[in-house]
Amino acid sequence: MSFFIGNVRGDRTPGIIQGNPLNGLCERICIQTQKVFDACLQQTQIEGQEIILTDFRPASPAFPLTFVSGQNDTTQPFTVSNLSIERLDDRPNFARVRATVTIPVEVVYTDANNVAGTARGSFSIDEDVVLYVPQPSIMPYSVQATGGVILTEGTFPPDAGSPLTVNCCLALILKVVADAEILVPSYGYCLIPPCQSFTEDVCSGYFDLPLFPTPAPNIE
């Protein structure tokens, strides 16, 4: 079973609230998490972006390569560097936030021998936005980036060592966060259902059939 399989709905499982949302509240709890003070979303189309690729798998592919697809490398985070925060005198608690965001990507290709492979790389963009930035405190805030990117087109160079040129669609979230202990209402601990084991039962469809044929209807 899982939270979303079978008849395990109730006040102690996640999901859509049905009925009175106060029903089942039993305590106020302190959780340690990241509080997001502000965030903004930028969606942009980038053309002619150059990416130096490394970590070819399998190694030493036969050039030229043919681009198949690409997206952000989900095993690596977006990183923020060259951060500059300038508070705005006419807008208390707001600041001009400038930073360089580096986006890791993974590219799928086929080589000259029609062997499929992958490679990794990254590219950077400069951000210049206005965000709410809290006042200094003992627990520091930080500026983080996350999001997703897909590479819609790509042109490989004729040999190794030169950059891949791509067009891509980027959705980038820039946010101001800080580690904090937050007081939230709680329904208590989650009720964890037992796991439902995955099986490939080749006979399940056959065994679901009735044992005997359905009687014919009365014919007049």
BAFI-3210 file (N, C-alpha, C; in Angstrom, 3 decimals, decimal comma, padded with zeros to 6 digits):
// residues 220
n [1|2|3|4|5|6|7|8|9|10|11|12|13|14|15|16|17|18|19|20|21|22|23|24|25|26|27|28|29|30|31|32|33|34|35|36|37|38|39|40|41|42|43|44|45|46|47|48|49|50|51|52|53|54|55|56|57|58|59|60|61|62|63|64|65|66|67|68|69|70|71|72|73|74|75|76|77|78|79|80|81|82|83|84|85|86|87|88|89|90|91|92|93|94|95|96|97|98|99|100|101|102|103|104|105|106|107|108|109|110|111|112|113|114|115|116|117|118|119|120|121|122|123|124|125|126|127|128|129|130|131|132|133|134|135|136|137|138|139|140|141|142|143|144|145|146|147|148|149|150|151|152|153|154|155|156|157|158|159|160|161|162|163|164|165|166|167|168|169|170|171|172|173|174|175|176|177|178|179|180|181|182|183|184|185|186|187|188|189|190|191|192|193|194|195|196|197|198|199|200|201|202|203|204|205|206|207|208|209|210|211|212|213|214|215|216|217|218|219|220]
n.u [000,842|000,267|000,338|-001,484|-002,752|-005,306|-007,524|-006,726|-007,179|-007,572|-007,486|-004,838|-003,168|-001,488|-003,009|-005,936|-007,964|-010,927|-014,063|-014,233|-011,388|-010,239|-010,776|-009,311|-006,915|-004,314|-002,085|000,527|003,481|007,068|009,071|012,099|013,297|013,643|012,869|011,229|011,727|011,331|010,719|011,220|010,189|011,669|011,130|012,529|013,694|016,566|018,978|021,609|023,425|026,522|028,107|030,526|031,350|031,853|032,829|032,031|030,009|029,515|033,142|035,298|033,791|032,941|033,472|031,746|029,226|025,713|023,109|020,579|018,837|018,365|018,630|018,329|020,791|019,810|021,177|022,857|023,024|021,666|023,877|024,884|026,777|029,120|027,566|025,694|024,228|022,249|020,742|017,620|016,997|014,525|012,702|012,048|013,540|013,728|015,835|018,317|019,258|021,945|023,445|025,345|024,137|024,666|023,874|023,610|023,788|022,656|023,389|022,089|023,188|024,024|026,775|029,204|029,186|026,664|026,205|024,645|025,001|025,908|026,647|028,037|027,680|027,703|026,151|026,139|024,176|023,468|021,788|019,585|017,683|014,868|014,265|012,614|014,515|015,500|016,321|019,633|020,506|021,135|020,952|021,879|020,668|020,345|020,893|019,415|019,133|016,983|015,252|014,402|015,511|015,263|016,862|016,298|017,303|020,414|023,807|026,588|030,171|032,612|034,682|036,225|036,500|035,597|032,840|029,420|026,600|023,529|019,917|017,620|015,043|014,400|013,433|013,694|014,078|014,664|015,523|015,200|016,318|016,298|017,557|015,340|013,326|010,114|006,805|004,048|000,636|-000,529|-001,588|-000,655|001,434|002,136|000,120|001,524|001,120|001,410|003,846|003,114|003,985|005,622|004,641|004,900|002,489|001,734|-000,502|-002,622|-004,644|-005,894|-006,794|-008,708|-010,930|-014,310|-015,083|-016,822|-018,641|-020,808|-024,290|-026,540|-028,867|-032,444|-034,247|-036,912]
n.v [-001,183|002,402|005,951|006,757|004,623|002,313|001,985|004,088|006,625|009,455|011,410|011,343|011,042|012,292|014,470|015,638|017,825|016,882|017,870|019,461|021,353|021,702|019,482|016,938|018,239|018,416|019,380|021,880|022,046|022,228|022,615|022,019|023,705|025,191|028,515|030,336|033,511|035,175|034,841|034,466|033,852|033,198|032,797|031,916|031,965|030,775|031,276|029,953|029,224|028,284|025,278|023,592|020,267|017,437|014,334|012,123|009,379|006,360|006,537|008,492|008,934|008,401|010,942|012,759|013,934|013,471|015,448|014,557|014,982|016,998|018,101|019,691|018,549|016,355|015,319|017,208|020,355|023,670|026,436|029,387|032,269|035,057|036,875|039,784|042,109|044,851|047,066|048,812|052,150|053,457|051,460|049,697|046,740|045,559|044,630|045,025|042,296|040,710|038,166|035,330|032,515|029,129|026,480|023,075|020,590|017,701|015,882|014,000|011,930|010,565|008,805|008,764|006,120|005,379|004,873|005,262|007,832|009,806|013,059|015,560|018,962|022,543|025,789|029,363|032,103|035,571|037,191|039,830|041,177|042,288|041,621|040,661|040,972|039,801|041,509|041,608|038,825|036,429|033,847|033,287|034,403|033,076|033,134|031,223|029,060|027,339|025,113|024,297|023,073|022,581|021,344|022,278|022,248|021,302|021,667|019,919|020,327|019,587|018,096|016,870|018,875|021,408|023,693|022,635|023,929|025,250|025,674|026,619|026,182|027,822|027,645|029,400|029,695|032,019|032,475|033,688|032,388|030,953|028,944|027,817|027,501|026,580|027,147|025,121|024,017|020,691|017,396|015,273|012,304|010,793|008,206|005,375|003,295|-000,263|-001,461|-002,061|-004,758|-005,086|-007,153|-009,300|-010,924|-013,321|-014,824|-013,434|-012,094|-014,274|-015,754|-014,047|-014,472|-015,816|-018,999|-020,778|-020,661|-017,872|-018,237|-018,678|-016,180|-016,248|-017,545|-016,740]
n.w [000,000|-000,138|000,618|-001,275|-002,414|-002,195|000,667|002,660|003,449|005,576|008,665|009,329|007,173|004,250|001,798|-000,040|001,869|003,388|004,482|007,730|008,231|010,726|012,149|013,934|014,460|016,804|018,137|018,517|016,744|016,596|013,869|012,084|009,374|006,080|005,758|003,297|002,352|000,172|-003,349|-006,880|-010,244|-013,321|-016,696|-019,663|-023,053|-024,519|-026,982|-028,988|-026,996|-025,650|-024,608|-022,820|-022,921|-020,795|-019,213|-020,865|-021,689|-023,208|-022,872|-025,018|-027,593|-031,093|-033,275|-035,906|-033,537|-032,949|-031,891|-029,572|-027,282|-024,291|-020,878|-017,597|-015,312|-013,028|-010,907|-009,936|-008,241|-008,972|-008,871|-007,078|-007,565|-007,305|-005,813|-005,099|-002,968|-002,703|-000,713|-000,980|-000,588|-000,734|-000,430|002,149|003,509|001,033|-001,730|-004,292|-006,034|-007,326|-009,229|-010,394|-011,933|-012,210|-014,302|-014,336|-016,907|-018,747|-021,616|-024,316|-026,948|-030,195|-031,592|-034,336|-035,002|-034,477|-031,818|-028,753|-026,273|-023,341|-022,000|-019,809|-018,739|-018,255|-018,023|-017,566|-016,319|-015,854|-013,229|-012,253|-010,055|-008,015|-004,663|-001,590|001,262|004,339|007,445|008,944|011,041|013,729|012,696|009,492|006,266|002,910|-000,637|-003,062|-005,943|-008,178|-010,451|-013,858|-017,068|-020,557|-023,426|-026,587|-029,192|-030,680|-031,739|-032,542|-032,463|-035,089|-034,001|-030,942|-027,937|-028,643|-028,018|-027,504|-029,161|-028,250|-028,243|-025,763|-023,226|-020,307|-016,944|-014,135|-010,680|-008,268|-004,920|-001,525|001,408|004,750|007,393|009,852|012,828|012,860|013,991|013,678|013,044|013,827|012,927|014,263|014,184|010,991|009,634|008,561|005,897|005,148|002,745|-000,708|-002,436|-005,576|-008,163|-010,981|-012,076|-014,146|-014,351|-013,341|-014,835|-016,005|-013,792|-012,851|-014,334|-014,471|-012,944|-014,245|-017,359|-018,076|-017,602|-020,362|-021,465|-020,926|-023,610|-025,558]
ca.u [000,000|000,953|-000,612|-002,440|-003,287|-006,127|-008,410|-005,959|-007,456|-007,955|-006,908|-003,406|-002,467|-001,501|-003,972|-006,936|-008,779|-012,359|-014,759|-013,705|-009,930|-009,829|-011,018|-008,110|-005,767|-004,098|-000,943|001,415|004,804|008,186|009,808|013,289|013,181|014,063|011,798|011,425|011,283|010,850|011,149|010,681|010,332|012,009|011,016|013,164|014,213|017,954|019,452|023,038|024,211|027,615|028,333|031,659|030,915|032,834|032,245|031,346|029,732|030,852|034,256|035,892|032,864|033,419|032,912|030,898|028,106|024,398|022,320|019,276|018,034|019,118|017,894|019,184|021,321|019,091|022,083|023,664|022,196|022,014|024,746|024,857|028,085|029,215|026,356|025,743|022,932|022,246|019,438|016,999|016,641|013,122|011,867|012,624|013,600|013,930|017,205|018,705|020,031|022,639|024,190|025,551|023,558|025,213|022,891|024,212|022,951|023,054|023,065|022,026|023,626|024,523|028,045|029,307|028,898|025,277|026,207|024,054|025,818|025,555|027,745|027,599|028,268|026,946|026,267|025,818|023,470|023,507|020,476|019,543|016,270|014,522|013,652|012,552|015,675|015,336|017,407|020,628|020,152|022,134|020,845|021,992|019,896|021,142|020,190|019,541|018,487|016,534|014,438|014,559|015,844|015,296|017,599|015,397|018,120|021,838|024,729|027,906|031,308|033,086|035,650|036,186|037,167|034,856|031,565|028,119|025,757|022,156|018,802|017,008|013,974|014,830|012,569|014,634|013,526|015,658|014,815|015,922|015,904|017,093|017,191|014,534|012,428|008,789|005,700|002,941|-000,356|-000,252|-002,558|000,066|002,296|001,483|-000,160|002,271|000,562|002,415|004,179|002,511|005,062|005,369|004,790|004,420|001,749|001,255|-001,780|-003,650|-005,777|-006,585|-007,486|-009,834|-012,087|-015,204|-014,728|-017,678|-019,225|-022,049|-025,443|-027,180|-030,145|-033,632|-034,628|-038,317]
ca.v [000,000|003,674|006,985|007,039|003,377|001,607|002,725|004,556|008,046|009,793|012,631|011,165|010,774|013,480|014,460|016,698|017,884|016,715|018,246|020,541|021,210|021,720|018,176|016,132|019,005|017,973|020,015|022,784|021,432|023,015|021,875|022,680|023,698|026,447|029,476|031,113|034,876|035,708|034,059|034,925|032,905|033,736|031,842|032,564|031,141|031,154|030,759|030,047|029,043|027,334|024,434|022,677|018,980|016,523|013,110|011,368|007,974|005,795|007,450|008,594|008,628|008,667|012,163|013,781|013,502|013,988|015,822|013,900|015,736|017,449|018,756|019,934|017,360|016,278|014,879|018,348|021,528|024,985|027,132|030,852|032,870|036,501|037,455|041,174|042,546|046,296|047,434|049,971|053,139|053,840|050,277|048,971|045,275|045,078|044,842|044,607|041,063|040,338|036,920|034,431|031,207|028,087|025,415|021,843|019,924|016,401|015,828|012,677|012,026|009,359|009,129|008,424|004,684|005,215|004,427|006,281|008,208|011,021|013,907|016,587|020,279|023,575|027,156|030,351|033,312|036,631|037,623|041,160|041,237|042,890|040,641|040,955|040,410|040,117|042,213|040,681|038,116|035,430|032,813|034,027|034,006|032,804|033,207|029,944|028,958|026,029|025,225|023,262|023,525|021,575|021,754|021,968|022,000|021,325|021,445|019,523|020,675|018,413|017,306|017,055|020,042|022,624|023,672|022,340|025,114|024,796|026,530|025,985|026,840|027,824|028,134|029,616|030,267|032,604|032,620|034,066|031,408|030,856|027,854|028,352|026,603|027,136|026,547|024,819|023,091|019,310|016,326|014,162|011,546|010,162|006,780|004,824|001,994|-001,231|-001,374|-002,996|-005,328|-005,177|-008,496|-009,518|-012,176|-013,579|-015,546|-012,651|-011,879|-015,553|-016,157|-013,141|-014,944|-016,706|-020,400|-021,378|-019,687|-017,224|-018,885|-017,951|-015,581|-016,975|-017,261|-017,031]
ca.w [000,000|-000,012|000,993|-002,344|-002,933|-001,230|001,560|003,811|003,631|006,933|009,202|009,600|005,917|003,387|000,697|-000,050|003,080|003,218|005,701|008,544|008,326|012,128|012,735|014,082|014,948|018,176|018,797|017,788|016,771|016,082|012,858|011,569|007,923|005,470|005,482|002,074|002,584|-001,103|-004,509|-008,157|-011,348|-014,638|-017,787|-020,801|-024,139|-024,796|-028,261|-029,246|-025,785|-025,817|-023,436|-022,889|-022,394|-020,225|-018,653|-021,922|-021,365|-023,001|-023,111|-026,357|-028,682|-032,446|-033,843|-035,278|-032,721|-033,324|-030,710|-029,430|-026,314|-023,127|-019,808|-016,442|-014,650|-011,758|-009,843|-009,519|-007,966|-009,498|-007,922|-007,116|-007,299|-007,570|-005,240|-004,641|-002,436|-002,438|-000,171|-001,614|000,437|-000,826|-000,218|003,296|003,462|-000,331|-002,190|-005,637|-005,909|-008,557|-009,042|-011,526|-011,665|-013,071|-014,493|-014,865|-017,906|-019,280|-023,038|-024,932|-028,340|-030,854|-032,232|-035,756|-035,147|-034,028|-030,427|-027,888|-025,134|-022,614|-021,544|-018,863|-018,850|-017,555|-018,539|-016,536|-016,705|-014,838|-012,755|-011,632|-009,675|-006,724|-003,771|-000,162|001,956|005,762|008,118|009,507|012,265|014,094|011,668|008,237|005,090|001,714|-001,925|-003,746|-007,251|-008,607|-011,658|-014,858|-018,420|-021,616|-024,619|-027,702|-030,377|-030,387|-032,845|-032,061|-033,322|-035,831|-033,247|-029,497|-027,381|-028,943|-027,302|-028,100|-029,255|-028,039|-027,884|-024,594|-022,486|-018,915|-015,872|-013,039|-009,452|-007,369|-003,646|-000,318|002,412|005,973|008,289|010,948|013,543|012,587|014,735|012,755|013,596|013,457|013,166|014,857|013,289|009,845|009,646|007,438|005,515|004,693|001,327|-001,646|-003,236|-007,004|-008,729|-012,344|-012,017|-015,501|-014,287|-012,668|-015,730|-016,211|-012,569|-012,612|-015,090|-013,708|-013,053|-015,253|-018,263|-017,649|-018,233|-021,450|-021,081|-021,378|-024,998|-025,769]
c.u [000,887|-000,085|-001,758|-002,999|-004,111|-006,895|-007,655|-006,174|-007,904|-007,255|-005,402|-002,639|-002,518|-002,517|-004,928|-007,757|-010,244|-013,045|-014,072|-012,196|-009,427|-010,000|-009,718|-006,877|-005,560|-002,940|-000,303|002,811|005,829|008,956|011,014|013,291|013,793|012,833|012,166|010,854|010,749|011,389|010,549|011,033|010,644|011,927|011,534|013,618|015,595|018,389|020,962|023,908|025,281|027,881|029,536|031,256|032,103|032,105|031,424|031,210|028,946|031,955|034,708|034,918|033,473|032,707|032,712|029,731|026,819|023,580|020,979|018,373|018,930|018,211|018,849|019,566|020,725|019,970|022,927|022,754|022,595|022,890|024,702|026,237|028,034|027,996|026,611|024,336|023,045|020,851|018,941|016,513|015,157|012,170|012,465|012,474|013,707|015,350|017,337|019,646|020,624|023,489|024,373|025,036|024,108|024,266|023,592|023,251|023,525|022,533|023,095|022,370|023,821|025,809|028,055|029,046|027,484|025,190|025,663|024,970|025,295|026,824|027,166|028,345|027,457|027,075|025,772|025,070|023,541|022,082|020,604|018,084|016,119|013,783|013,563|013,719|015,558|016,542|018,386|020,174|021,254|022,144|020,851|021,033|020,861|020,269|020,472|018,793|018,095|015,696|014,669|014,868|015,748|016,043|016,797|016,148|019,583|022,670|026,107|028,987|031,796|034,076|035,539|036,899|036,476|033,482|030,386|027,299|024,297|021,197|018,071|015,899|014,293|013,746|013,431|013,924|014,691|014,940|015,774|015,417|016,803|016,620|016,458|013,764|011,048|007,739|004,517|001,921|-000,147|-001,450|-001,890|000,921|001,477|001,236|000,480|001,695|001,673|002,646|003,409|003,621|004,656|005,617|004,274|003,769|001,130|-000,108|-002,912|-004,861|-006,589|-007,395|-008,651|-011,078|-012,989|-014,831|-015,524|-018,264|-020,523|-023,218|-026,037|-028,476|-031,311|-034,005|-036,073|-038,608]
c.v [001,246|004,694|007,111|005,789|002,719|002,541|003,137|006,051|008,300|011,043|012,532|010,725|012,037|013,340|015,633|016,652|017,766|017,028|019,396|020,388|021,245|020,367|017,367|016,894|018,715|018,676|021,056|022,196|022,385|022,150|022,700|022,554|024,985|027,316|030,269|032,508|035,517|034,830|034,667|033,910|033,645|032,617|032,521|031,535|031,667|030,495|030,934|029,921|027,975|026,601|023,538|021,371|018,166|015,249|012,357|009,906|007,348|006,787|007,396|008,211|008,996|009,905|011,995|013,162|014,150|014,235|015,100|014,705|016,204|018,125|019,027|018,614|017,295|015,787|016,026|019,550|022,732|025,664|028,634|031,372|034,353|037,251|038,873|041,583|044,014|046,683|048,733|050,923|053,466|052,663|049,452|047,459|044,707|045,429|044,436|043,423|040,724|039,100|036,229|033,060|030,221|026,905|024,190|021,155|018,559|016,296|014,376|012,833|010,623|009,730|008,651|006,955|004,332|004,601|005,563|006,567|009,461|011,781|014,981|017,888|021,271|024,889|028,108|031,525|034,296|037,079|038,982|041,444|041,980|041,851|041,200|040,236|040,775|040,849|041,204|040,080|037,106|034,291|033,489|033,508|033,696|032,952|031,918|029,990|027,514|026,207|024,062|023,869|022,338|022,164|021,319|021,641|022,047|021,013|021,136|020,033|019,422|017,556|017,638|018,339|021,355|022,545|023,223|023,630|024,673|025,976|025,845|026,843|026,692|028,382|028,199|030,281|030,741|032,890|032,988|033,176|031,509|029,640|028,430|027,226|027,240|026,391|026,363|023,932|021,693|018,413|015,131|013,452|010,935|008,684|006,186|003,460|001,032|-001,103|-002,414|-003,501|-005,404|-006,604|-008,507|-010,889|-012,432|-014,259|-014,689|-012,427|-013,146|-015,945|-015,230|-013,555|-015,800|-018,164|-021,100|-020,305|-019,100|-017,900|-018,024|-017,336|-016,424|-016,557|-017,665|-017,235]
c.w [000,000|000,432|-000,009|-002,992|-001,839|-000,321|002,818|004,049|005,064|007,396|009,385|008,355|005,058|002,269|000,815|001,239|002,712|004,542|006,413|008,701|009,769|012,793|012,769|014,510|016,428|018,878|017,901|017,889|016,163|015,101|012,405|010,060|007,370|005,228|004,235|002,302|001,306|-002,224|-005,762|-009,240|-012,637|-015,658|-019,051|-021,817|-024,509|-026,097|-028,367|-028,010|-026,006|-024,500|-023,705|-022,207|-021,880|-019,812|-019,707|-021,497|-022,520|-023,391|-024,569|-027,467|-030,035|-033,004|-035,342|-034,512|-033,209|-032,064|-030,728|-028,500|-025,180|-022,124|-018,653|-015,784|-013,249|-010,613|-009,298|-009,275|-008,819|-008,439|-008,169|-006,753|-007,632|-007,022|-004,746|-004,209|-002,050|-001,962|-000,805|-000,543|000,431|-000,632|000,918|003,144|002,045|-000,780|-003,649|-005,486|-007,275|-008,295|-010,372|-011,136|-012,686|-013,091|-015,054|-015,832|-018,258|-020,706|-023,507|-026,410|-028,916|-031,580|-033,683|-036,022|-034,683|-032,634|-029,557|-026,706|-024,465|-022,254|-020,644|-019,108|-018,053|-018,312|-017,458|-017,134|-015,548|-014,521|-012,068|-011,306|-008,353|-005,900|-002,358|000,515|003,431|006,323|008,718|010,836|012,571|013,086|010,302|007,171|003,954|000,492|-002,675|-005,071|-007,504|-009,870|-012,593|-016,212|-019,363|-022,806|-025,826|-028,984|-029,982|-031,616|-032,282|-033,007|-034,037|-035,061|-031,762|-029,087|-027,647|-028,277|-028,167|-028,088|-029,188|-027,974|-026,735|-024,016|-021,008|-018,017|-014,622|-011,869|-008,595|-006,056|-002,524|000,806|003,644|006,755|009,489|011,615|013,531|013,408|013,792|013,465|013,048|013,760|013,847|013,818|012,143|010,125|008,397|007,094|005,108|003,196|000,526|-002,555|-004,700|-007,462|-010,148|-012,385|-013,381|-015,486|-013,750|-013,559|-015,949|-014,982|-012,238|-013,382|-014,194|-013,951|-014,147|-016,148|-017,700|-018,352|-019,333|-020,966|-021,583|-022,783|-025,158|-027,246]
res [m|s|f|f|i|g|n|v|r|g|d|r|t|p|g|i|i|q|g|n|p|l|n|g|l|c|e|r|i|c|i|q|t|q|k|v|f|d|a|c|l|q|q|t|q|i|e|g|q|e|i|i|l|t|d|f|r|p|a|s|p|a|f|p|l|t|f|v|s|g|q|n|d|t|t|q|p|f|t|v|s|n|l|s|i|e|r|l|d|d|r|p|n|f|a|r|v|r|a|t|v|t|i|p|v|e|v|v|y|t|d|a|n|n|v|a|g|t|a|r|g|s|f|s|i|d|e|d|v|v|l|y|v|p|q|p|s|i|m|p|y|s|v|q|a|t|g|g|v|i|l|t|e|g|t|f|p|p|d|a|g|s|p|l|t|v|n|c|c|l|a|l|i|l|k|v|v|a|d|a|e|i|l|v|p|s|y|g|y|c|l|i|p|p|c|q|s|f|t|e|d|v|c|s|g|y|f|d|l|p|l|f|p|t|p|a|p|n|i|e]
***
